[in-house]
Amino acid sequence: MKSPGSPKSARELLDLHFLDNRARLLDIASFLDRIDRAAGAAEARADFRYRAFERSLRLLLEPGAETRTKAVQIGYSDPTTEPLADATGLKASGAWEGAFREGD
């Protein structure tokens, strides 16, 4: 018997969260299907955000406790440390374009 406040077992986590995460995967599949069916799909698939998304999906299949979340987050992040001289006209895109200019 577990003491109060102890973590759930892997089976309990699976039982508790499987359906929610299955739904999330179906949302992702639908998102990718809609892009594939839309005009300009090849251009969209070449976009740095799409490529970052694909890389994240590949990372999800790599084993390792607590490393997937960090790897995905870092994959979207800008690792540069020098501040920009001017951010006029910049907007948040959710992914760092520079990762794909320097090579994936």
N, CA, C and O atoms as CSV, one atom per row, in Angstrom:
chain,resi,resn,atom,element,x,y,z
A,1,MET,N,N,0.838,-1.183,0.000
A,1,MET,CA,C,0.000,0.000,0.000
A,1,MET,C,C,0.878,1.239,0.000
A,1,MET,O,O,1.869,1.310,0.727
A,2,LYS,N,N,0.508,2.220,-0.823
A,2,LYS,CA,C,1.295,3.436,-0.915
A,2,LYS,C,C,0.892,4.401,0.192
A,2,LYS,O,O,-0.257,4.432,0.632
A,3,SER,N,N,1.857,5.174,0.619
A,3,SER,CA,C,1.554,6.196,1.621
A,3,SER,C,C,0.905,7.396,0.945
A,3,SER,O,O,1.077,7.599,-0.257
A,4,PRO,N,N,0.151,8.203,1.718
A,4,PRO,CA,C,-0.482,9.393,1.128
A,4,PRO,C,C,0.569,10.298,0.487
A,4,PRO,O,O,1.629,10.538,1.064
A,5,GLY,N,N,0.267,10.792,-0.699
A,5,GLY,CA,C,1.172,11.692,-1.396
A,5,GLY,C,C,2.243,10.993,-2.211
A,5,GLY,O,O,3.060,11.658,-2.848
A,6,SER,N,N,2.257,9.667,-2.206
A,6,SER,CA,C,3.274,8.967,-2.990
A,6,SER,C,C,2.892,9.016,-4.460
A,6,SER,O,O,1.711,9.124,-4.790
A,7,PRO,N,N,3.887,8.937,-5.353
A,7,PRO,CA,C,3.599,9.001,-6.785
A,7,PRO,C,C,2.767,7.807,-7.248
A,7,PRO,O,O,2.776,6.735,-6.642
A,8,LYS,N,N,2.064,8.032,-8.323
A,8,LYS,CA,C,1.269,6.962,-8.923
A,8,LYS,C,C,2.194,5.986,-9.639
A,8,LYS,O,O,3.293,6.346,-10.062
A,9,SER,N,N,1.739,4.764,-9.765
A,9,SER,CA,C,2.491,3.759,-10.514
A,9,SER,C,C,2.326,4.044,-12.006
A,9,SER,O,O,1.439,4.796,-12.410
A,10,ALA,N,N,3.185,3.438,-12.813
A,10,ALA,CA,C,3.096,3.595,-14.263
A,10,ALA,C,C,1.735,3.130,-14.763
A,10,ALA,O,O,1.147,3.762,-15.641
A,11,ARG,N,N,1.235,2.036,-14.214
A,11,ARG,CA,C,-0.084,1.524,-14.627
A,11,ARG,C,C,-1.192,2.514,-14.274
A,11,ARG,O,O,-2.102,2.740,-15.072
A,12,GLU,N,N,-1.117,3.104,-13.082
A,12,GLU,CA,C,-2.113,4.099,-12.688
A,12,GLU,C,C,-2.067,5.316,-13.609
A,12,GLU,O,O,-3.109,5.850,-13.986
A,13,LEU,N,N,-0.866,5.752,-13.970
A,13,LEU,CA,C,-0.729,6.878,-14.898
A,13,LEU,C,C,-1.322,6.536,-16.256
A,13,LEU,O,O,-2.015,7.354,-16.860
A,14,LEU,N,N,-1.053,5.338,-16.730
A,14,LEU,CA,C,-1.614,4.891,-18.004
A,14,LEU,C,C,-3.139,4.873,-17.946
A,14,LEU,O,O,-3.810,5.375,-18.849
A,15,ASP,N,N,-3.674,4.296,-16.889
A,15,ASP,CA,C,-5.131,4.237,-16.728
A,15,ASP,C,C,-5.744,5.635,-16.664
A,15,ASP,O,O,-6.812,5.874,-17.229
A,16,LEU,N,N,-5.087,6.531,-15.994
A,16,LEU,CA,C,-5.618,7.872,-15.761
A,16,LEU,C,C,-5.521,8.774,-16.996
A,16,LEU,O,O,-6.429,9.564,-17.254
A,17,HIS,N,N,-4.444,8.665,-17.750
A,17,HIS,CA,C,-4.165,9.655,-18.797
A,17,HIS,C,C,-4.198,9.131,-20.223
A,17,HIS,O,O,-4.008,9.911,-21.156
A,18,PHE,N,N,-4.428,7.854,-20.426
A,18,PHE,CA,C,-4.372,7.299,-21.773
A,18,PHE,C,C,-5.353,7.965,-22.729
A,18,PHE,O,O,-4.959,8.402,-23.810
A,19,LEU,N,N,-6.620,8.049,-22.349
A,19,LEU,CA,C,-7.631,8.581,-23.269
A,19,LEU,C,C,-7.372,10.038,-23.634
A,19,LEU,O,O,-7.540,10.420,-24.792
A,20,ASP,N,N,-6.966,10.855,-22.671
A,20,ASP,CA,C,-6.659,12.259,-22.970
A,20,ASP,C,C,-5.518,12.371,-23.969
A,20,ASP,O,O,-5.579,13.176,-24.899
A,21,ASN,N,N,-4.489,11.574,-23.782
A,21,ASN,CA,C,-3.334,11.657,-24.675
A,21,ASN,C,C,-3.600,11.019,-26.024
A,21,ASN,O,O,-3.030,11.444,-27.029
A,22,ARG,N,N,-4.446,10.014,-26.066
A,22,ARG,CA,C,-4.893,9.454,-27.337
A,22,ARG,C,C,-5.599,10.540,-28.147
A,22,ARG,O,O,-5.376,10.662,-29.352
A,23,ALA,N,N,-6.444,11.321,-27.493
A,23,ALA,CA,C,-7.150,12.415,-28.165
A,23,ALA,C,C,-6.165,13.464,-28.689
A,23,ALA,O,O,-6.350,13.997,-29.783
A,24,ARG,N,N,-5.135,13.757,-27.920
A,24,ARG,CA,C,-4.123,14.718,-28.376
A,24,ARG,C,C,-3.413,14.205,-29.633
A,24,ARG,O,O,-3.163,14.971,-30.563
A,25,LEU,N,N,-3.094,12.924,-29.657
A,25,LEU,CA,C,-2.446,12.360,-30.840
A,25,LEU,C,C,-3.364,12.419,-32.056
A,25,LEU,O,O,-2.905,12.669,-33.170
A,26,LEU,N,N,-4.643,12.191,-31.848
A,26,LEU,CA,C,-5.594,12.303,-32.957
A,26,LEU,C,C,-5.673,13.746,-33.449
A,26,LEU,O,O,-5.799,13.974,-34.652
A,27,ASP,N,N,-5.601,14.717,-32.551
A,27,ASP,CA,C,-5.566,16.133,-32.952
A,27,ASP,C,C,-4.329,16.419,-33.801
A,27,ASP,O,O,-4.416,17.114,-34.813
A,28,ILE,N,N,-3.195,15.892,-33.395
A,28,ILE,CA,C,-1.964,16.093,-34.153
A,28,ILE,C,C,-2.074,15.440,-35.518
A,28,ILE,O,O,-1.691,16.042,-36.522
A,29,ALA,N,N,-2.585,14.231,-35.573
A,29,ALA,CA,C,-2.760,13.546,-36.859
A,29,ALA,C,C,-3.676,14.352,-37.775
A,29,ALA,O,O,-3.408,14.469,-38.971
A,30,SER,N,N,-4.740,14.899,-37.231
A,30,SER,CA,C,-5.662,15.717,-38.027
A,30,SER,C,C,-4.989,16.984,-38.530
A,30,SER,O,O,-5.185,17.380,-39.679
A,31,PHE,N,N,-4.200,17.618,-37.678
A,31,PHE,CA,C,-3.452,18.817,-38.047
A,31,PHE,C,C,-2.526,18.510,-39.230
A,31,PHE,O,O,-2.494,19.259,-40.207
A,32,LEU,N,N,-1.785,17.423,-39.141
A,32,LEU,CA,C,-0.864,17.058,-40.218
A,32,LEU,C,C,-1.616,16.678,-41.492
A,32,LEU,O,O,-1.181,17.025,-42.590
A,33,ASP,N,N,-2.734,15.973,-41.361
A,33,ASP,CA,C,-3.554,15.626,-42.527
A,33,ASP,C,C,-4.092,16.885,-43.220
A,33,ASP,O,O,-4.100,16.961,-44.449
A,34,ARG,N,N,-4.542,17.874,-42.431
A,34,ARG,CA,C,-5.068,19.110,-43.024
A,34,ARG,C,C,-3.974,19.839,-43.793
A,34,ARG,O,O,-4.234,20.378,-44.869
A,35,ILE,N,N,-2.761,19.864,-43.263
A,35,ILE,CA,C,-1.655,20.501,-43.985
A,35,ILE,C,C,-1.395,19.758,-45.283
A,35,ILE,O,O,-1.223,20.386,-46.328
A,36,ASP,N,N,-1.363,18.435,-45.236
A,36,ASP,CA,C,-1.106,17.640,-46.437
A,36,ASP,C,C,-2.151,17.860,-47.527
A,36,ASP,O,O,-1.825,17.808,-48.712
A,37,ARG,N,N,-3.385,18.103,-47.146
A,37,ARG,CA,C,-4.461,18.287,-48.124
A,37,ARG,C,C,-4.570,19.713,-48.641
A,37,ARG,O,O,-5.217,19.946,-49.662
A,38,ALA,N,N,-3.956,20.665,-47.966
A,38,ALA,CA,C,-4.107,22.079,-48.323
A,38,ALA,C,C,-3.187,22.476,-49.471
A,38,ALA,O,O,-2.147,21.861,-49.706
A,39,ALA,N,N,-3.601,23.514,-50.171
A,39,ALA,CA,C,-2.730,24.081,-51.205
A,39,ALA,C,C,-1.464,24.597,-50.528
A,39,ALA,O,O,-1.530,25.189,-49.450
A,40,GLY,N,N,-0.324,24.375,-51.151
A,40,GLY,CA,C,0.939,24.839,-50.598
A,40,GLY,C,C,1.511,23.926,-49.532
A,40,GLY,O,O,2.315,24.362,-48.708
A,41,ALA,N,N,1.108,22.663,-49.536
A,41,ALA,CA,C,1.557,21.717,-48.509
A,41,ALA,C,C,3.075,21.551,-48.507
A,41,ALA,O,O,3.688,21.494,-47.441
A,42,ALA,N,N,3.681,21.474,-49.679
A,42,ALA,CA,C,5.137,21.284,-49.741
A,42,ALA,C,C,5.856,22.470,-49.116
A,42,ALA,O,O,6.839,22.299,-48.395
A,43,GLU,N,N,5.371,23.656,-49.391
A,43,GLU,CA,C,5.969,24.867,-48.800
A,43,GLU,C,C,5.805,24.858,-47.278
A,43,GLU,O,O,6.730,25.213,-46.547
A,44,ALA,N,N,4.640,24.455,-46.814
A,44,ALA,CA,C,4.404,24.403,-45.365
A,44,ALA,C,C,5.314,23.377,-44.699
A,44,ALA,O,O,5.827,23.618,-43.607
A,45,ARG,N,N,5.516,22.238,-45.350
A,45,ARG,CA,C,6.382,21.199,-44.778
A,45,ARG,C,C,7.840,21.638,-44.735
A,45,ARG,O,O,8.618,21.094,-43.951
A,46,ALA,N,N,8.225,22.599,-45.552
A,46,ALA,CA,C,9.591,23.126,-45.540
A,46,ALA,C,C,9.768,24.232,-44.502
A,46,ALA,O,O,10.897,24.625,-44.206
A,47,ASP,N,N,8.682,24.732,-43.953
A,47,ASP,CA,C,8.729,25.804,-42.953
A,47,ASP,C,C,9.444,25.318,-41.690
A,47,ASP,O,O,9.283,24.167,-41.284
A,48,PHE,N,N,10.227,26.193,-41.079
A,48,PHE,CA,C,10.990,25.811,-39.885
A,48,PHE,C,C,10.093,25.338,-38.741
A,48,PHE,O,O,10.504,24.487,-37.952
A,49,ARG,N,N,8.887,25.870,-38.639
A,49,ARG,CA,C,7.989,25.446,-37.556
A,49,ARG,C,C,7.522,24.015,-37.779
A,49,ARG,O,O,7.476,23.219,-36.841
A,50,TYR,N,N,7.177,23.690,-39.013
A,50,TYR,CA,C,6.766,22.317,-39.336
A,50,TYR,C,C,7.922,21.356,-39.085
A,50,TYR,O,O,7.736,20.277,-38.522
A,51,ARG,N,N,9.115,21.757,-39.507
A,51,ARG,CA,C,10.285,20.910,-39.319
A,51,ARG,C,C,10.596,20.716,-37.835
A,51,ARG,O,O,10.987,19.625,-37.420
A,52,ALA,N,N,10.422,21.767,-37.038
A,52,ALA,CA,C,10.612,21.633,-35.588
A,52,ALA,C,C,9.569,20.690,-35.003
A,52,ALA,O,O,9.869,19.908,-34.101
A,53,PHE,N,N,8.359,20.763,-35.512
A,53,PHE,CA,C,7.288,19.885,-35.062
A,53,PHE,C,C,7.621,18.431,-35.380
A,53,PHE,O,O,7.457,17.552,-34.535
A,54,GLU,N,N,8.087,18.183,-36.602
A,54,GLU,CA,C,8.485,16.828,-36.983
A,54,GLU,C,C,9.608,16.305,-36.090
A,54,GLU,O,O,9.589,15.152,-35.659
A,55,ARG,N,N,10.570,17.156,-35.823
A,55,ARG,CA,C,11.685,16.749,-34.953
A,55,ARG,C,C,11.166,16.395,-33.563
A,55,ARG,O,O,11.629,15.434,-32.948
A,56,SER,N,N,10.220,17.162,-33.079
A,56,SER,CA,C,9.634,16.878,-31.761
A,56,SER,C,C,8.923,15.534,-31.746
A,56,SER,O,O,9.018,14.787,-30.772
A,57,LEU,N,N,8.217,15.230,-32.813
A,57,LEU,CA,C,7.535,13.939,-32.886
A,57,LEU,C,C,8.533,12.790,-32.847
A,57,LEU,O,O,8.285,11.772,-32.201
A,58,ARG,N,N,9.659,12.948,-33.534
A,58,ARG,CA,C,10.697,11.916,-33.491
A,58,ARG,C,C,11.257,11.778,-32.072
A,58,ARG,O,O,11.514,10.666,-31.612
A,59,LEU,N,N,11.445,12.899,-31.384
A,59,LEU,CA,C,11.972,12.868,-30.015
A,59,LEU,C,C,11.043,12.114,-29.069
A,59,LEU,O,O,11.502,11.498,-28.108
A,60,LEU,N,N,9.749,12.160,-29.335
A,60,LEU,CA,C,8.789,11.484,-28.458
A,60,LEU,C,C,8.994,9.978,-28.435
A,60,LEU,O,O,8.626,9.315,-27.465
A,61,LEU,N,N,9.570,9.440,-29.481
A,61,LEU,CA,C,9.774,7.995,-29.565
A,61,LEU,C,C,11.079,7.542,-28.917
A,61,LEU,O,O,11.323,6.342,-28.787
A,62,GLU,N,N,11.908,8.482,-28.515
A,62,GLU,CA,C,13.170,8.117,-27.876
A,62,GLU,C,C,12.937,7.813,-26.398
A,62,GLU,O,O,12.289,8.588,-25.694
A,63,PRO,N,N,13.462,6.694,-25.934
A,63,PRO,CA,C,13.265,6.333,-24.528
A,63,PRO,C,C,14.082,7.222,-23.588
A,63,PRO,O,O,15.079,7.826,-23.983
A,64,GLY,N,N,13.637,7.282,-22.358
A,64,GLY,CA,C,14.379,8.026,-21.351
A,64,GLY,C,C,13.449,8.772,-20.420
A,64,GLY,O,O,12.613,9.563,-20.857
A,65,ALA,N,N,13.600,8.518,-19.156
A,65,ALA,CA,C,12.745,9.183,-18.166
A,65,ALA,C,C,13.087,10.662,-18.076
A,65,ALA,O,O,14.249,11.032,-17.907
A,66,GLU,N,N,12.080,11.489,-18.187
A,66,GLU,CA,C,12.171,12.939,-18.007
A,66,GLU,C,C,13.067,13.636,-19.023
A,66,GLU,O,O,13.381,14.812,-18.839
A,67,THR,N,N,13.481,12.972,-20.066
A,67,THR,CA,C,14.345,13.632,-21.039
A,67,THR,C,C,13.582,14.116,-22.262
A,67,THR,O,O,14.022,15.059,-22.919
A,68,ARG,N,N,12.464,13.505,-22.582
A,68,ARG,CA,C,11.702,13.915,-23.767
A,68,ARG,C,C,11.210,15.343,-23.648
A,68,ARG,O,O,11.353,16.131,-24.582
A,69,THR,N,N,10.634,15.679,-22.512
A,69,THR,CA,C,10.090,17.021,-22.325
A,69,THR,C,C,11.182,18.065,-22.508
A,69,THR,O,O,10.991,19.053,-23.216
A,70,LYS,N,N,12.309,17.847,-21.879
A,70,LYS,CA,C,13.418,18.791,-21.987
A,70,LYS,C,C,13.916,18.877,-23.425
A,70,LYS,O,O,14.145,19.975,-23.935
A,71,ALA,N,N,14.084,17.747,-24.078
A,71,ALA,CA,C,14.582,17.731,-25.454
A,71,ALA,C,C,13.630,18.463,-26.398
A,71,ALA,O,O,14.081,19.207,-27.268
A,72,VAL,N,N,12.339,18.267,-26.241
A,72,VAL,CA,C,11.366,18.950,-27.089
A,72,VAL,C,C,11.415,20.453,-26.821
A,72,VAL,O,O,11.447,21.247,-27.761
A,73,GLN,N,N,11.421,20.845,-25.564
A,73,GLN,CA,C,11.447,22.268,-25.233
A,73,GLN,C,C,12.703,22.941,-25.780
A,73,GLN,O,O,12.628,24.027,-26.355
A,74,ILE,N,N,13.836,22.310,-25.605
A,74,ILE,CA,C,15.090,22.877,-26.113
A,74,ILE,C,C,15.067,22.945,-27.635
A,74,ILE,O,O,15.622,23.869,-28.228
A,75,GLY,N,N,14.429,21.972,-28.262
A,75,GLY,CA,C,14.340,21.962,-29.718
A,75,GLY,C,C,13.594,23.153,-30.295
A,75,GLY,O,O,13.824,23.523,-31.447
A,76,TYR,N,N,12.719,23.751,-29.530
A,76,TYR,CA,C,11.983,24.928,-29.983
A,76,TYR,C,C,12.653,26.229,-29.554
A,76,TYR,O,O,12.266,27.305,-30.011
A,77,SER,N,N,13.639,26.142,-28.694
A,77,SER,CA,C,14.220,27.328,-28.066
A,77,SER,C,C,15.398,27.902,-28.837
A,77,SER,O,O,16.126,27.185,-29.524
A,78,ASP,N,N,15.566,29.203,-28.706
A,78,ASP,CA,C,16.698,29.925,-29.283
A,78,ASP,C,C,17.849,29.851,-28.288
A,78,ASP,O,O,17.740,30.397,-27.190
A,79,PRO,N,N,18.949,29.188,-28.641
A,79,PRO,CA,C,20.053,29.030,-27.697
A,79,PRO,C,C,21.014,30.211,-27.652
A,79,PRO,O,O,21.953,30.215,-26.856
A,80,THR,N,N,20.791,31.214,-28.501
A,80,THR,CA,C,21.723,32.331,-28.528
A,80,THR,C,C,21.639,33.125,-27.238
A,80,THR,O,O,20.596,33.162,-26.584
A,81,THR,N,N,22.735,33.751,-26.882
A,81,THR,CA,C,22.787,34.511,-25.629
A,81,THR,C,C,22.944,36.005,-25.855
A,81,THR,O,O,22.740,36.795,-24.933
A,82,GLU,N,N,23.305,36.402,-27.071
A,82,GLU,CA,C,23.470,37.824,-27.367
A,82,GLU,C,C,22.104,38.456,-27.647
A,82,GLU,O,O,21.330,37.934,-28.449
A,83,PRO,N,N,21.810,39.576,-26.986
A,83,PRO,CA,C,20.525,40.245,-27.252
A,83,PRO,C,C,20.513,40.864,-28.652
A,83,PRO,O,O,21.553,41.245,-29.190
A,84,LEU,N,N,19.326,40.952,-29.217
A,84,LEU,CA,C,19.160,41.591,-30.516
A,84,LEU,C,C,19.281,43.094,-30.357
A,84,LEU,O,O,18.861,43.648,-29.341
A,85,ALA,N,N,19.845,43.752,-31.341
A,85,ALA,CA,C,19.948,45.213,-31.302
A,85,ALA,C,C,18.570,45.843,-31.433
A,85,ALA,O,O,18.303,46.896,-30.853
A,86,ASP,N,N,17.697,45.195,-32.195
A,86,ASP,CA,C,16.358,45.736,-32.431
A,86,ASP,C,C,15.405,44.587,-32.727
A,86,ASP,O,O,15.683,43.756,-33.591
A,87,ALA,N,N,14.302,44.535,-32.028
A,87,ALA,CA,C,13.321,43.473,-32.231
A,87,ALA,C,C,12.083,43.976,-32.956
A,87,ALA,O,O,11.056,43.297,-32.976
A,88,THR,N,N,12.171,45.159,-33.549
A,88,THR,CA,C,11.043,45.720,-34.274
A,88,THR,C,C,10.627,44.773,-35.397
A,88,THR,O,O,11.459,44.319,-36.183
A,89,GLY,N,N,9.367,44.490,-35.459
A,89,GLY,CA,C,8.837,43.635,-36.510
A,89,GLY,C,C,8.907,42.142,-36.198
A,89,GLY,O,O,8.347,41.331,-36.935
A,90,LEU,N,N,9.580,41.777,-35.128
A,90,LEU,CA,C,9.645,40.367,-34.771
A,90,LEU,C,C,8.371,39.953,-34.056
A,90,LEU,O,O,7.747,40.751,-33.356
A,91,LYS,N,N,8.001,38.727,-34.235
A,91,LYS,CA,C,6.841,38.193,-33.537
A,91,LYS,C,C,7.168,36.790,-33.060
A,91,LYS,O,O,8.048,36.127,-33.607
A,92,ALA,N,N,6.471,36.352,-32.060
A,92,ALA,CA,C,6.687,35.000,-31.546
A,92,ALA,C,C,6.164,33.999,-32.569
A,92,ALA,O,O,5.076,34.165,-33.121
A,93,SER,N,N,6.958,32.957,-32.813
A,93,SER,CA,C,6.530,31.937,-33.762
A,93,SER,C,C,6.437,30.562,-33.109
A,93,SER,O,O,5.894,29.631,-33.703
A,94,GLY,N,N,6.955,30.427,-31.906
A,94,GLY,CA,C,6.882,29.156,-31.211
A,94,GLY,C,C,8.026,28.206,-31.499
A,94,GLY,O,O,8.109,27.130,-30.907
A,95,ALA,N,N,8.914,28.599,-32.412
A,95,ALA,CA,C,10.075,27.778,-32.742
A,95,ALA,C,C,11.190,28.711,-33.194
A,95,ALA,O,O,10.937,29.827,-33.648
A,96,TRP,N,N,12.416,28.242,-33.066
A,96,TRP,CA,C,13.564,29.045,-33.463
A,96,TRP,C,C,13.970,28.712,-34.888
A,96,TRP,O,O,14.404,27.597,-35.176
A,97,GLU,N,N,13.830,29.671,-35.760
A,97,GLU,CA,C,14.133,29.478,-37.175
A,97,GLU,C,C,15.621,29.196,-37.397
A,97,GLU,O,O,15.975,28.470,-38.326
A,98,GLY,N,N,16.477,29.749,-36.576
A,98,GLY,CA,C,17.911,29.586,-36.744
A,98,GLY,C,C,18.390,28.157,-36.704
A,98,GLY,O,O,19.432,27.846,-37.281
A,99,ALA,N,N,17.674,27.289,-36.051
A,99,ALA,CA,C,18.072,25.879,-35.970
A,99,ALA,C,C,18.132,25.255,-37.354
A,99,ALA,O,O,18.920,24.339,-37.587
A,100,PHE,N,N,17.327,25.728,-38.251
A,100,PHE,CA,C,17.256,25.137,-39.580
A,100,PHE,C,C,18.080,25.908,-40.592
A,100,PHE,O,O,18.348,25.403,-41.682
A,101,ARG,N,N,18.481,27.100,-40.259
A,101,ARG,CA,C,19.432,27.814,-41.120
A,101,ARG,C,C,20.817,27.224,-40.931
A,101,ARG,O,O,21.607,27.156,-41.872
A,102,GLU,N,N,21.112,26.789,-39.687
A,102,GLU,CA,C,22.424,26.240,-39.372
A,102,GLU,C,C,22.481,24.742,-39.639
A,102,GLU,O,O,23.557,24.146,-39.595
A,103,GLY,N,N,21.367,24.147,-39.908
A,103,GLY,CA,C,21.308,22.698,-40.167
A,103,GLY,C,C,20.539,22.011,-39.072
A,103,GLY,O,O,20.649,22.367,-37.898
A,104,ASP,N,N,19.769,21.038,-39.454
A,104,ASP,CA,C,18.879,20.338,-38.528
A,104,ASP,C,C,19.647,19.362,-37.694
A,104,ASP,O,O,19.065,18.676,-36.854
